[in-house]
Amino acid sequence: MGNMIKKASLIALLPLFTAAATAATDAETSMESGSSSHLKSFLMSVSMIGLSEIGDKTFLIAALMAMRHKRLLVFSAAATSLAIMTILSGVVGHSAVAFLSERYTAFFAGILFLVFGYKLTMEGLEMSKDAGVEEEMAEVEEEIAIKDMNQDMDDVEKGGDTAYDKQLKNASIGKKIVHRIRELASFMFSPVWVQIFLMVFLGELGDRSQISIIAMATDSDYWYVIAGAVIGHAICSGLAVVGGKLLATRISIRTITLASSLLFFIFALMYIYQAFTTQD
């Protein structure tokens, strides 16, 4: 049974490796072709998200919440949250082109991917072959339990919120904004949907994949980068809610980490090459 799951896991990841290889080939053979450039950006984005998100914190949040709530509810909340984060990241990344030339943005993106590739290589080599996600999964489970406890306390305090209002007044601006967003969304969606949405959104904020999308969106094909990332996140969210916990425990995190580092090195070379061949 374990071997079958491992084989299924590898089969599920095979398109992601294929996408990375295809993107690299497209970059070498037809850098000037418009349609090929769009496809390259799209495939790079899908493959980067696919390898970065499997076993990641947001992946585990969706996997664990799907064990307690309806899968469609969890999927819609996680996928929507990640899509919004991706679009915002893409717009932020593309706006950098207004301040820097395409050559410089491509060069900086290449350096960023080199740093990520190096860090992932070091992390992967330091991991044991049997390294799993048990520690991070326990951390996510604890976070979900705390969120549930806070939700219960909020429900109890709904009648007279004097203490809670005083606490909110002394809270940071960030917490106030999150609270207001949560209140607004609660009118449109269920509390569970809002909880999953916010947990995934905050879990993805500042993540390596988000920063990578910002870097990749500096290219002229930024809408294809955004589309690829949204689809990549949707695929990962789907895998998470269907059988994410089992999948995360069966896949070698060391293998995923080293494969991600290789992918980042490929991206780094492609962007640095683009920086030196782009005509301003």
C-alpha positions as CSV (number, residue, x, y, z in Angstrom):
1,M,0.0,0.0,0.0
2,G,2.8,2.4,0.9
3,N,4.7,1.7,-2.3
4,M,1.5,2.3,-4.4
5,I,1.0,5.7,-2.6
6,K,4.6,6.6,-3.3
7,K,4.2,5.7,-7.0
8,A,1.0,7.7,-7.2
9,S,2.7,10.7,-5.5
10,L,5.6,10.6,-8.0
11,I,3.1,10.3,-10.9
12,A,1.2,13.3,-9.6
13,L,4.5,15.3,-9.5
14,L,5.7,14.1,-12.9
15,P,3.9,16.9,-14.9
16,L,5.5,19.5,-12.7
17,F,9.1,18.2,-13.5
18,T,8.1,17.9,-17.1
19,A,6.8,21.5,-17.1
20,A,10.1,22.7,-15.7
21,A,12.1,20.9,-18.4
22,T,9.8,22.1,-21.1
23,A,10.1,25.7,-19.9
24,A,13.9,25.5,-19.9
25,T,13.9,24.0,-23.4
26,D,11.6,26.7,-24.7
27,A,13.8,29.4,-23.2
28,E,16.9,28.1,-25.0
29,T,15.3,27.4,-28.4
30,S,13.1,30.4,-28.9
31,M,13.7,33.4,-26.6
32,E,12.3,35.8,-29.2
33,S,9.0,34.0,-30.0
34,G,6.0,35.6,-28.5
35,S,3.8,32.5,-28.1
36,S,6.8,30.5,-26.8
37,S,7.6,33.2,-24.3
38,H,4.0,33.2,-23.0
39,L,4.1,29.4,-22.7
40,K,7.5,29.5,-21.0
41,S,6.3,32.0,-18.3
42,F,3.1,30.0,-17.7
43,L,5.0,26.7,-17.3
44,M,7.7,28.2,-15.2
45,S,5.0,29.6,-12.8
46,V,3.0,26.3,-12.6
47,S,6.1,24.2,-12.0
48,M,7.6,26.6,-9.4
49,I,4.3,26.7,-7.4
50,G,3.8,22.9,-7.7
51,L,7.2,22.1,-6.2
52,S,7.2,24.9,-3.6
53,E,3.7,24.3,-2.2
54,I,3.6,20.5,-1.8
55,G,4.1,19.9,2.0
56,D,4.2,23.6,2.6
57,K,2.3,25.3,5.5
58,T,-0.7,26.4,3.4
59,F,-0.9,22.9,1.9
60,L,-1.0,21.4,5.4
61,I,-3.6,23.9,6.5
62,A,-5.9,22.9,3.6
63,A,-5.2,19.2,4.2
64,L,-6.0,19.3,8.0
65,M,-9.1,21.5,7.6
66,A,-10.5,19.2,4.9
67,M,-10.5,16.4,7.5
68,R,-12.8,18.5,9.7
69,H,-15.0,20.4,7.2
70,K,-16.5,19.9,3.7
71,R,-13.8,19.5,1.1
72,L,-15.4,21.9,-1.4
73,L,-15.7,24.6,1.3
74,V,-12.0,24.2,2.2
75,F,-10.9,24.1,-1.4
76,S,-12.9,27.3,-2.4
77,A,-11.5,29.2,0.6
78,A,-7.9,28.1,0.1
79,A,-7.9,28.5,-3.7
80,T,-9.6,32.0,-3.5
81,S,-7.1,33.2,-0.8
82,L,-4.1,32.0,-2.8
83,A,-5.5,33.4,-6.1
84,I,-6.0,36.9,-4.5
85,M,-2.5,36.7,-3.0
86,T,-1.0,35.7,-6.4
87,I,-2.8,38.5,-8.3
88,L,-1.6,41.1,-5.7
89,S,2.0,39.7,-5.9
90,G,1.9,39.8,-9.7
91,V,0.7,43.4,-9.8
92,V,3.4,44.5,-7.2
93,G,6.1,42.7,-9.2
94,H,5.1,44.2,-12.5
95,S,4.9,47.7,-11.0
96,A,8.7,47.4,-10.4
97,V,9.2,47.7,-14.2
98,A,8.0,51.4,-13.9
99,F,11.1,52.2,-11.7
100,L,13.7,49.8,-13.2
101,S,14.5,48.7,-16.8
102,E,13.6,45.1,-17.9
103,R,17.3,44.2,-17.9
104,Y,17.8,45.2,-14.3
105,T,14.6,43.5,-13.1
106,A,15.6,40.3,-14.9
107,F,19.1,40.4,-13.4
108,F,17.7,41.0,-9.8
109,A,15.2,38.2,-10.3
110,G,18.0,35.9,-11.4
111,I,20.1,36.7,-8.3
112,L,17.1,36.1,-6.1
113,F,16.5,32.7,-7.6
114,L,20.2,31.9,-7.2
115,V,19.9,32.7,-3.4
116,F,16.7,30.6,-3.1
117,G,18.4,27.7,-5.0
118,Y,21.4,27.8,-2.7
119,K,19.3,28.0,0.5
120,L,17.1,25.1,-0.7
121,T,20.2,23.0,-1.6
122,M,21.7,23.6,1.8
123,E,18.3,22.7,3.5
124,G,17.9,19.6,1.4
125,L,21.4,18.3,2.0
126,E,21.0,18.8,5.8
127,M,17.8,16.8,5.8
128,S,17.7,13.1,6.5
129,K,16.4,10.8,3.7
130,D,13.4,10.0,5.9
131,A,12.6,13.7,6.7
132,G,8.9,14.3,6.9
133,V,6.5,17.1,7.7
134,E,5.4,15.9,11.2
135,E,6.9,18.9,13.0
136,E,5.3,21.5,10.8
137,M,2.0,19.5,10.8
138,A,1.9,19.5,14.6
139,E,2.5,23.3,14.5
140,V,-0.3,23.8,12.0
141,E,-2.6,21.6,14.1
142,E,-1.8,23.7,17.2
143,E,-2.5,26.9,15.3
144,I,-5.9,25.6,14.1
145,A,-6.8,24.6,17.7
146,I,-5.9,28.1,18.9
147,K,-8.0,29.6,16.1
148,D,-11.0,27.4,17.1
149,M,-10.6,28.4,20.7
150,N,-10.5,32.1,19.8
151,Q,-13.6,31.6,17.7
152,D,-15.4,30.0,20.6
153,M,-14.4,32.8,22.8
154,D,-15.6,35.3,20.3
155,D,-19.0,33.6,20.1
156,V,-19.3,33.7,24.0
157,E,-18.4,37.4,24.0
158,K,-20.9,38.4,21.3
159,G,-23.4,39.6,23.9
160,G,-21.3,42.3,25.7
161,D,-18.0,43.0,24.0
162,T,-16.6,45.6,26.4
163,A,-13.4,43.8,27.2
164,Y,-12.9,42.6,23.7
165,D,-13.5,46.1,22.3
166,K,-10.9,47.5,24.7
167,Q,-8.5,44.8,23.6
168,L,-9.1,45.6,20.0
169,K,-8.5,49.3,20.6
170,N,-5.0,48.5,21.9
171,A,-4.2,46.1,19.1
172,S,-1.9,46.9,16.2
173,I,-3.1,48.3,13.0
174,G,-2.5,45.0,11.2
175,K,-4.7,43.1,13.7
176,K,-7.4,45.7,13.4
177,I,-7.4,45.4,9.6
178,V,-7.5,41.6,9.7
179,H,-10.4,41.9,12.2
180,R,-12.4,44.3,10.0
181,I,-11.8,42.1,6.9
182,R,-13.0,39.1,8.9
183,E,-16.1,40.9,10.1
184,L,-16.9,42.1,6.5
185,A,-16.3,38.6,5.0
186,S,-18.4,37.0,7.8
187,F,-21.5,38.7,6.3
188,M,-20.8,37.1,2.9
189,F,-19.3,33.7,3.9
190,S,-19.5,31.2,6.7
191,P,-17.1,31.7,9.7
192,V,-15.2,28.5,8.8
193,W,-14.7,29.8,5.2
194,V,-13.3,33.1,6.5
195,Q,-11.1,31.3,9.0
196,I,-9.5,29.1,6.3
197,F,-9.2,32.0,3.9
198,L,-7.3,34.1,6.5
199,M,-5.1,31.3,7.7
200,V,-4.0,30.5,4.2
201,F,-3.6,34.1,3.3
202,L,-1.4,34.9,6.3
203,G,0.5,31.6,5.9
204,E,1.4,32.5,2.3
205,L,2.4,36.1,3.2
206,G,6.1,36.5,2.8
207,D,6.5,32.9,1.7
208,R,9.2,31.9,-0.8
209,S,6.7,31.2,-3.5
210,Q,5.1,34.6,-3.1
211,I,8.4,36.4,-3.4
212,S,9.2,34.3,-6.5
213,I,5.9,35.4,-8.1
214,I,6.8,39.0,-7.5
215,A,10.2,38.5,-9.1
216,M,8.8,36.5,-12.1
217,A,6.0,39.1,-12.7
218,T,8.6,41.8,-13.5
219,D,8.7,40.1,-17.0
220,S,6.4,41.4,-19.7
221,D,4.4,38.2,-19.6
222,Y,3.3,38.8,-16.1
223,W,-0.4,37.8,-16.7
224,Y,0.8,34.4,-17.8
225,V,2.9,34.2,-14.7
226,I,-0.1,35.0,-12.6
227,A,-2.4,32.6,-14.5
228,G,0.2,29.8,-14.1
229,A,0.6,30.5,-10.3
230,V,-3.2,30.6,-9.8
231,I,-3.6,27.2,-11.6
232,G,-0.6,25.8,-9.7
233,H,-2.1,26.8,-6.4
234,A,-5.5,25.4,-7.4
235,I,-3.9,22.0,-8.3
236,C,-2.0,21.9,-4.9
237,S,-5.1,22.9,-3.0
238,G,-7.1,20.2,-4.8
239,L,-4.4,17.6,-3.9
240,A,-4.4,18.9,-0.3
241,V,-8.1,18.5,0.3
242,V,-8.4,15.2,-1.5
243,G,-5.6,13.4,0.4
244,G,-3.0,16.0,1.4
245,K,-2.2,14.7,4.9
246,L,-1.4,11.2,3.5
247,L,0.4,12.6,0.5
248,A,2.6,14.9,2.6
249,T,3.7,12.1,4.9
250,R,4.5,9.7,2.0
251,I,6.5,12.1,-0.2
252,S,10.2,12.7,0.6
253,I,10.5,16.3,1.6
254,R,14.3,16.0,1.0
255,T,13.6,15.1,-2.7
256,I,11.1,17.8,-3.1
257,T,13.4,20.4,-1.6
258,L,16.4,19.4,-3.8
259,A,14.1,19.3,-6.9
260,S,12.9,22.8,-6.0
261,S,16.5,24.0,-5.6
262,L,17.4,22.6,-9.1
263,L,14.3,24.4,-10.6
264,F,15.3,27.7,-8.9
265,F,18.9,27.4,-10.4
266,I,17.4,26.8,-13.8
267,F,15.2,29.9,-13.4
268,A,18.2,31.9,-12.2
269,L,20.2,31.0,-15.3
270,M,17.3,31.9,-17.6
271,Y,16.7,35.3,-16.0
272,I,20.4,36.2,-15.9
273,Y,20.7,35.2,-19.6
274,Q,17.7,37.3,-20.4
275,A,19.3,40.3,-18.5
276,F,22.4,40.1,-20.7
277,T,20.5,39.6,-24.0
278,T,17.7,42.1,-23.5
279,Q,18.0,45.3,-25.5
280,D,16.8,48.4,-23.6
